Amino acid sequence: MVAERSTEPGTVSRTAPRLAFLAATVVFAGFFVNTFLYVLTNGPTTARITIALLCLSALMFLQLKVFSNPRSELHSPVAYSALAVQAALIWVPVAYFGEDWIGLPGFLAGSAALVLPRLAGWLVFAANALVIGALQAHYTGPLIDILYMVMVTTSTGLIVYGLSRLRSLVAELDCARSELAKLAVTQERLRFARDLHDLLGFSLSAITLKIELTRRLVATSTERAREELTEVLAVARQALTDVRAVASSYRQLSLDDEIASARSVLSAAGVDVTLDAQPGELPSPISTVLATVLREGVTNILRHSRAERCAITLTREAGSVSIEIVNDGRPAATGEPSGNGIDNLTTRVGALGGELDAGPVNAQTFRLRATVPITAEPVGEDDAEHHDRRPSMAPRLALLLVSAVFVVYFINGVLWTLDAHLGPGATALTVTCLVGSLALQLGCFSNPRFRLRSPAGYAALAALATFTFLPIVTFERPTLGIYGFVAGSALLVLRPPVSWAVSSAVLLSVCGLQWAYGGGWFGVGYGIVATMNGALVVYGMSRLRSMVQELHDARSELAELAVTQERLRFARDLHDLLGYSLSAITLKTELAGQLVLRDPARATDELGEVLVICRQALADVRSVARSYRELSLDEEAQSAEALLRAADIDVTMRLDSCELPQEVRTTLATVLREGVTNLLRHSKAERCEITLTHSTGTVTMDIVNDGVPTSGRHDLSGSGIDNLTSRVRALGGILRACGEADTYRLHAEIPVG
């Protein structure tokens, strides 16, 4: 049984960015409030308060509207100017506020890593941390204070960079997923075109030639004509078998794949999914019908209800198998089954001798249930749970950032412990608890593969609370634990409103411990801000890391769904265009073979009709293949831009608007696809520029990137480039690929009338 909850890619443009914006806003505000508390504590004059509020408000505006805004162009003059203003707002007030202000340069470090080129950005990041260390040495001197401030600056910078970058990745991946689905469909179309050509093009051409020959032989050599007709009949029957095989393979659906897809799509829509599926193989017709029922049920939930929970149950009984889909969101209109979807399902289930029941259970619950009889128990059952299709590795950026932030929190906790001078035994116990907290945070709560809402998740949360509060209560030091880990992990593991209650209880316990152990009002205020900030950092970065993982999964699911729909359409095309034609060819060829001896004239007429049907079928094959081979230059350009941005490559695209012949547009789209594919596979580019220019009589495409092929080869080698060269030359154009010291250019030039 599986229960998961995630964010739907189709609605991620609403839910995921909102969560990212909320987490970033509260976390950033927490840092600024913390700085303001220091200003209030150390000489709260009117001038200090006014200047601090103005500077902090301006910094908050820049952070949210420029550096952490997914729609901002970070590598632009506006962003560079904003970075300069931010540097002034952070470093100039240091001379006035002194040590109270030195917690803010972490924002400049994170923003520099976002805005500046990669090497320069991280050099500025490191420089800020080192300067802060030097300033702290000037103000206080102890090594532990210096190390602590360096760690604070580092953690703040990583949090700023991580929340901003991951928020942008959510938006980028949301755009890329639809383009990848289109690419998957395009690849399926091309494969289908090849199947048509390989399976049927030769067969129909051979039939046409042999029928023409047979018509000439009927009057002069009936025996030879009968031999030719026998061969034609064999070819026609094989072609019909091939058509039926291809169509059948495209029409069959996998119930296992549909269950995995339904779980992913519903979870992505924010619906809690409970899955109870007894594993085992089913006959193909039954598997396909049940998969269709599941797909229709999930589609109705997403389109016509506002469900928050859904239970999918697949049960096998003696002689039957049933699937049941229950959700707590009645259809938005009447709650009654309506529309062609349910009617079609009833017909398909009934064709197998089964029954379909769809309707409301009560005021809030809707159930769709299909039961189909099976004649024999299928083989291959096992007790293994349906495999998790989630990739084994999380996106590297999210993993690195989350790990770095939590490790810095751990280091800060160790520094606080060393500064407390507890003694060897107490220090060892506290550090052990900190290590346990870090291990649980990285291995459980921020791990996308860990099932948070499970007995293991609840046990891990209890262990984390023990590791956090044990040193504090034992040694009466409120600075020995990382409260934010517990509060943030409670938000991840528990369901609202229990999660809010537990997090609030952690916050109240912080206040009580700070007051009980002599922290005073400042300690209470600092504890509240630090705990809230830590909780939202834990929740935000862990949740956003999971979102990135889920969006990667959703891209594959959406691509597979798009391909499945395209396969069904291919099957219909095959049946409608070619099934009847090949059947007619077979029947008329058999008839002509019977008439050759006793009625040659009638046999000749039948062969003439066969020839007409054959030529029409061959034209249909070429028409379908040609329509699937045509590529859209506009769609390829959009797809290329989305793919490059998803790969963290800065892309500049300038395409002249012009009318071009279809063969030219298709060839240029192929050049663009091949160029982008080579860039992603064989280079380490950070920037790419794609231009399409149209002048009198010529259209030119250039793809330039700053990462030369890793093999170091700059010539036109490789089958991909060879094929492109042939296609461009066939239109009278030229193709050049060349590398220089730090750039690689693919240039195509085609004449147009």
N, C-alpha and C positions, 0 to 999 in steps of 0.2 A: 504494500500500500504506500502510495506516494502523495505527499502534500507539498505543493510548492507555490510560491507567489513571486511574480516578477512583473516587469513592466512591458507592455505590448509595444512592438515596434511600430505598429500602425498608429498608436496614440502616443508614442514617445515624444512627439513634438509638443504635446501638452503636459504630460505627467513628468517625464524625466527632467526636462529643463527647469520645470517649476521646483522640483525637489533640489536640483543642483543650485538654482538661484537662492532658494531659502537657506540651504546649508551654508553656502558661501557668504551670504549676507550676515547670518547670525555669527558665524565663526569670525569673520573680519571685524564685525562690530564688537565682539568679545575682546579681541586684541586692543582695539582702540579704547574701549571702556577701561580696560586694565591700565593702559597708559594714563588715562584721565584720572583714575583713582590715585596713581602716584603723584600726579600734579596737585590734586586736592589735599593729599596727605602732607606734602612738603611745601607749605606756604601758599594757601589758596587765596591769593589776591585777585582783585577784579581783572587786572591786566593779564595775569597768568591764565585765569579761567577763560577769558574772552579769546586770547590768542590760541590757546589749546583747542577750544571748540571750533574755531574757524579752520585751523590747520587740519584737525582730524576730520571735519566734515568734507573738506576739499579732497583729502586722501581717500575717504570712503567713496566719494563720487567718482574719482578717477579709477579706483579699483573695480567698481561694479560696471561703470559705463564704458570703460575702455579696455583695461587689461583682462577682465574676466567676462567680457561680453563675446559670445560666440560669433556675433555678426561683425565684430570689429576687424579691420585689416591691421594686424599687429605689425607687419613689416611695411610701414608707410610713414610719411612725414608727420601725420597727425599723432601716431603712436610714439614716434621718437620725441616729439614735442611734449607729449603727456609724460613720458618718462623723465624728461629734463625737469618738468614742473614738480613731479613727484620727488625727485632727488632734492630739489630745493626745499620742499615742504618738510622733508625728513631731516636733512643735514643742517640746514640753517638754524632751525629752532634748538638744535643740540647746544649751541652756545648760550642760549637763554635758559633752557630747562635743565641742562646738564644730564645727570644720571637718570632722571625721570623719563627721558625721551629715548633712551638708547635701546628700547625694545622694538622700535619701529623699522630700523633698516632692513629687517627680514622681508618687509613688503617690497622694498626696492630691489632686493636680491631676487625674489621670485618674479617680479615684473621684468627685470633685465633678462632673466632666462627665457621669458616668453617673447620679448620684443626683439632683442638683439640677435645677430647670427649666433649659431649654436656655441662655437668656441668662445666668442666674445661674451656672450650672455653668462656662461658658467664661470668665466674668469671674473666678471663683475660680481657674480654671486659669491665666489670665494673671497674676493677683496673686501666685500662688506662684512663678512664674518670675521676676517682678520682685523679690520679696523675697529670693529666693536670690541674685540679682545684687547686691542691696544688701549682703547678708551677706558675699558673697565679696569685695566691695570693702572691707568692714571688716576682713576677715582678711588679705588679701594686697595688693590695690590694682591690679595690672596689668590693663589693659583686656582683654587676651586671656584672662586667667583668668576675668574676669567674664562675658565672652561665652560661654566654654566651659561654665560652670556653668549659665547660662541655657539653653543648647542641651541640656545633659544633662537638666535638669528638663523641658524641653519634650519631648524624645524619650522619656523615661521615661513621662511622662503620656500621650503618644500611644500608646505600646506598651501600657500598662495599659488605656487606653480601647479600643484597637483589638482586642487579644486578647479582652477581656471582651465587647465588643459583637459582634464577629464570632462568638464562641462562642455567644452568645444567638441570633444570626441563624440559625445552623445549625439550632438546635432549632425556632425559629419557622417557618422555611421548610419544615422537615420536616412540621410540623403543617399548614401552609397548603397544601402540595401536594395532599394528599388532598381537602381541601375544594374546591380549585380544580378538581380532576378531577370532583367531584360537580357543581359548578356547570356545567362544560362538558357533562356528561350531561344536566343539567336543561334547559339551553338547547337541546340537540339534541332532547330530548323535546318541548319547546314548538314547535320548528320542525316536527317531524314531525306534531304535532297540527294545525298550520296547513296542512301539506301534505294531510293527510287531509281537512280541512274544505274546502280550496280545490279539490282534485282530485276528491273523491268525494262529498262532502256534496251539492253541487248536482246532480251527475249522478244519484245515486240518488233524490233527491227528484223530479227531473224524470221519471225513469223511472216512479216510483210514480204520479205524477199522470197521466202519459200512459197507463199501463196501466189505471188506473181509468176514464179517458175511453174508451179503446178497448173495454173490456168493455160499456160502455153503447151503443157504436156498432155492435157486431157484429150486433145484431138489427135495426137500423134503417138503417144506411148502411155496407155492407160495403166500399165503395170508400174511404170516409173512414177506416174502421178500418184498412185496409191501409196507407194513407198514414201514419197515426199509428204503426203498427207499424214501418214503415220508419224513421221518425225515432227510435223507441225503440231499434231495432237499432243505428243509428249511434251513439247516445249510449252504449249498453252496450259496444259495441266500443271506443269511445274511452276509456271508463272502465277497461276491461280493459287497454288499452295503457298508460294512465297508471299503473296498479298495477304492471304488469310493469316499466315504466321506473324507477319509484321503487325497487322491490325490487332490480332489477338494479344500480342505482347504489349501493345500500347493501351489496350482496354483493361488489362488486369491491374487491380490495385492491391497493395499489400496492407493487410490490417495492422500488422506490427508498425509499419511506417506511419500509417494514419494515426495510430494511438500516440506515437511519439510526437507527431506533428501537432495533434490536438492538445496535448499537454503543454507543448511549447507555446502555441498560439494563445491558448486561454491564460496561461500564466503570464504571458507577455501583455495581455489585456488587463492585468490586475485582478484576475479571478483566481481565488484559491482552488486548486485542483486536487481532488482526491481520486486516485486511480487504483482500482482493484481488478487486475486482469490475470486470469489463470492462463499460464503460457501453454503453448502447444500449436501444432500445425493444423490447418483446416483446408478442406478442398478449395480449390481456387475460386469457383463461382460463389461459394458461401463467404469466403474471405473478402471478395470484391464487394458483395452486397452489404456486408456488415461495415466495411470501410466506407462505403457510400453513405450509409445511415449515420455513421459517426461524423463524417464530413458535413452532412446537411444539418445535423443537430448542432454542431459547433458553429456553423455559419449562422443559424437562426439565433443562437445565444448572442453572438457578436453584433448582429444587425438589429435584432428586435427586442432585446431585453437589457436590463441593467443589473445583471447578475453579479454577485460578489463571491459566490461559492458554487462549485459544480462537482458532482460525483459521477464518475464514469465506471461502470461495472461490467465486466465481461465474465459470464458464468457458463460453465459446461455441465450439462446434466445428461442423464441416460437418453441418448438419441437426439439431443437438441443442443443448440448453443444460442445464447441471448446476449444482447448488449443493451444497457440501460443508461440513459443520460438524464440526470436530475439536476436542476439549477434553481436558485432562489430568486430568480428574476422572471416574473411572468412576461410573455410577449407584450410589447408596449401598447399594442392596439387592443385586441380583445382577449388575448390569452388563449384563444382557441386555435387549433391547427388549421391553417389555411394556406392557399397558394399552391402552385404547381409542384414545389419541392416535396411536400408531404405526400401529395397524390402520386407523384412518380415513385417515391420510396415504397408506398403501399403496393403499387403495381409490381415493383421489382421483388419485394419480399414475398408477395403472394405467388409470384412465378416459381418460387422454390418451395411452395407449400407452407410458407411461414405466415406470421401475423405481425402487424405493426400497430402499436397503440401510442397515441400522442394526445396529451391534454393536461390540464391543470390538476394538481393533487389537492391543493388548498389555495388560499388567497395569495400566497407568495411563491408557491413551488410549481414548477412545470416539469413533466416527465415525458421522455421519448424512449420507447422500448420496442425492440424488434427481437422476435424469436424465430429461428430457422431450424428445421429438423435436419439431422445428419444421419446417414445410413450406417456409418461405422465410426468407431472412435479413431481419430487421426493419430498418426504415429509421431514420435519425436518430442513427446512432452518431457519437460524437466521442471524442476522446482526453482530454477533461477528466475530472479526478477528481470523484467524487461530491461535490456541494457540501457544505460544512460548515454545519450548521444552527445553529451557535452564534451567538447574538446578537453584533452588532458592538461593543457597548459593555458593559463590565463594570459591575456595580453601583457606583453613585457613591461610596457610603460606603467600600467596600473599596478602591477606586482612590485616593480622597483620603487615607485613613489610611496605606496602604502607601507612597504617594508621599511623604507628609509625613515618615514615619519614616526612609525611606532618604535623603531630602534632608538631614535633621538629622544623620544619620551622616556624610554627605558634608561638611557644614559643620564638624562636629567634626574631620574629617580635615584640612580646610583650616586650621583654627585650630592644630592640632598642627604642621602644616607651617610656618606663619608663626612659631610659637614656636621652631622649631628653628634659625631664622636661617641658612638654607642658602646664600643668595646667589641672585641673579636667575635664573640658568640652572637650577640645581637645583630651585628653588621652582617654576619654570614646568613642568619635567618632572613633578614630583610632582603638581602640581595637574592637569596633563593626564591623568595616570594615574588620579587620583581621579574626574575627569569621565568617563573611559572606564568605570570601574567602576560609577558611578551609571547611566550610559546602558545598560550591559549588564543591570544589575539590574532597572531599570524596563522596558526594552524587550524583554528575553528571559525572564529567570528568574521574574519575578513576573507575566508576561503570560499569561493563560489560553489565548490563541490560539497561543502559541508552542509548537512541538513539542519538548519538552525532550530526550527520548530519540531523538535523530536526529543525523546528522553536524553539522548547524548548532548543535545544543545542545552537543555535545562541543567544537566549535571555539570557541563562546562561553565555555565553561568554561576552556579553555586560555588564551584572551585575558584573562579575568578574573584568572587566576592570575598572568599576566605583569604586568598593571597593578598587582597588589597587591605582588608581591615585588621588582619591578625597582627602585623607589626605595629599598627597605629595604636590599637587598644593595649597591646602587650607592653610597649615601651612609651606610651603616652606622648607620642610625637605626631601631630596631625600632618606633617609634611612627608611621611614615609611611604604613602601609597599613591597610586594613580587612580583617583576617583573617577575620572572621565571614562576610563576603560569599562568600569562596571555600568555606569549610567548609559553610555552609548551602546554597549553590548546588550543591555536590557531592552533598548529600543529595537534592536535587530532581532532578538530571540522571541520576545513575548508579544502577544497581540494587544492592540489598543482595546480598552483603556488600561489594561493591566500594566503594559509597558510604561505608560505615562506615570502611573501610580508608583511603580518601582523606581523609576528615574527620579521622581520627586522625592521619594523616601531617601534615596542616596544623597540628593542635594541637601535635604534637611539634616541628615546625619553629618554631613560635612560642616554645616553651620554649628551643630551641637558640639562636635569634636573640637572645632577651632575655638569655640567659646570656652569649653570645659578645660582645655589645655593651655589657656592663656593667650590665645591669638588676638583677642580684642576685636573691636569693630572692623579694623582694617583686615585682620585675618579672616573674619567672616565674609566680608565683601570680596576679598581676593579668592577665597575658597569657592564662593558662588560662581564668580566669573570663570575661574580656571576650570571648575567642574563642568559648567555648561559648555565652555569652549571645547574641552577635551571630549565630552560626550558627542558633540556635533561633528567634531573632526573624525572620531571613530565611526559614527553612524554614516556621515556623508561620504568619506573616502571608501569605506567598506561597501556601502550601497552602490556608489558610482562604479566601483570596480566590478561589482556583480552585474551592473547594467551594461558595461562594456562587454563583459562575457556573454550576457544574454543576447545582446544585439548581434554579436558575432554568430551566435547560434541561430538567431532569427533570420539573418541573411541567408544561411543555408536552407532553413526551412522554407522561406519564401521563394527562393530559387527553385527548390524541389516542387513546391506547389505550382509555381508557374509552368515548370516543365511538364508536370502531370497534366495540367489543363491543355497544354499544347499537344501532348501525346494523344489525348482524347480527340482533339480536333483533327490531328493527322489520321487517326483511325477512321473517323467519319469521312474524311476526304478520300482515303483509300477505298472504302466501301462504296461511296457514292460514285466516284469517278471510274474506278477500275474493276470492281467486283462484277458488276453487270456485264461490262465489256468483255472481260476474259471468259465469263461463263458463256456468253453468246458466241464468242470465237470457238470455244470448245465444242458446243453443241452443233454449230453450223459446219465445223470441220468434220465431225463425226458423220453428219448427214451427207456431206459432199463425198466422203470416202465410200459411203454406201451407194451413191448415185453414179460414181465414175463409170462403172461397167454398163449399167442398164439405161442410164439417161445422161449422157455426157453434157448435153446442153443445159439441163437443169443443174448439174454439178458445177458447170462454169458460172451460172448465175449465182449460186450459193457462194462460190469462192469470191465472186465480185463483191458480194455483200460483206463477206469476211474481211476482204481487203479494206473496204470503207471503214468498218468498225476498228480494224487494226490501226489504220492511220489516225483515226480520231483518238484512240486510246494512247497512241504514242504522242500525239499533240497534247493530250491532257497531262501525261507524265512530264513532258517538257515544260508545260505551263506551270504546274505545281512546283517543280524543281526550280524553275526560274524565279518564281515569286518568293521562294524561301531563300534563294541565294542573294537576292537584292538586299543591300544594307543601306540604312539611313545615315547619311553623313551627320545630320543634326543630332540624332540619337547617340551616335558613336562619340561625338564631341562632348555631349553632356556626360556620357558614361566615363570617358577618359578623364574629364575634370574631377568627377566624383571619386574615381579610383585613386587618382594621384593625391588628392587631398586626404583621402582616408589613409594613404600610405605616408602621411606627414611630409609630402612634397609640395612646396610652394609652386603653384601653377599659374601662369599668365597665358590667357587664350585670346587671340584676336583673329576673328573669322570674318572676312568680307562677305556681305550678303550678295549672292549672285545666283542666276539661273544656270544650271549645268545639266548636260545630258546625263541620263540615269547611269550609263556605264562609267562615266567619269566620276560621278558622285560615289558609286559603289567602290571603284578602285581607290579613290582617296580615303574612303571610310576604312578600307582594308589596310591601307598604308598607315593610317592613324592607329588602328588597333594593333598592328604588328609593332609599330614604334613604341607604343605605350607598354605592350607586353614585354618587349626586350628591355625597356628601361626598368621595369619592376623586377625582372628576373635577373638581369646581368649587370646592373650598375648600382651604385650607392649614391644616387642623385639626391640633392636637397632642393633643387630648383629646376623647373622645366618651363619652356616657352613654346607654345604652339601657335603658328600663324598660317592663315590661308589668305592669299592675295590673288586678285584677279585683275589682269591687265588685258590689253587688246590682243585677243587671240591666244592667251596663255593663262593657266591657273597654276599656282605654285603653293605647295605645302612644305613648311619647315617645322621639324621637331628638334629642339635644342635643349640639352640638359647638361648639368655641371658634373655628372658622374659618368666617366667613360666606362665602357664594358669592363667587367672585372677580369675577363680573360686577356685584356690588353689588345684585342684584335680590332682594328679599325677598318678592315676591308669589307667587301660585300660577301662574306662567307656565310654559310648556313643556309638551310633549305628555305627558311622564312624569307630572307632577303632575296634569294634567288627567285622564289615565286613572285614576290613583289616586282622585281626587276622585269620578269617576263610579262606580267600584267600591265605594267606601265608602258613597256615598249610596244605591246600590242595596240596601244592607243596612240603610238607615235611619240611617246614622252621619254623622259630620262629619270633615273633614280640614282642618287648618290648618297653614300653613307661614309662619313669620315670623322676621325677624332683628332683633336688637337691636344694641347698640354692639359687643359682642364675642362674641355667641353666636347660634346659629341653631337653631331648633326645628321639628321636624316632628311634629305631634300628630294622632293618629287615635283616634277614639272611636266604638265600635260597640255598639249595644244587643244583649243576648243574653237569651234566655228563662231 
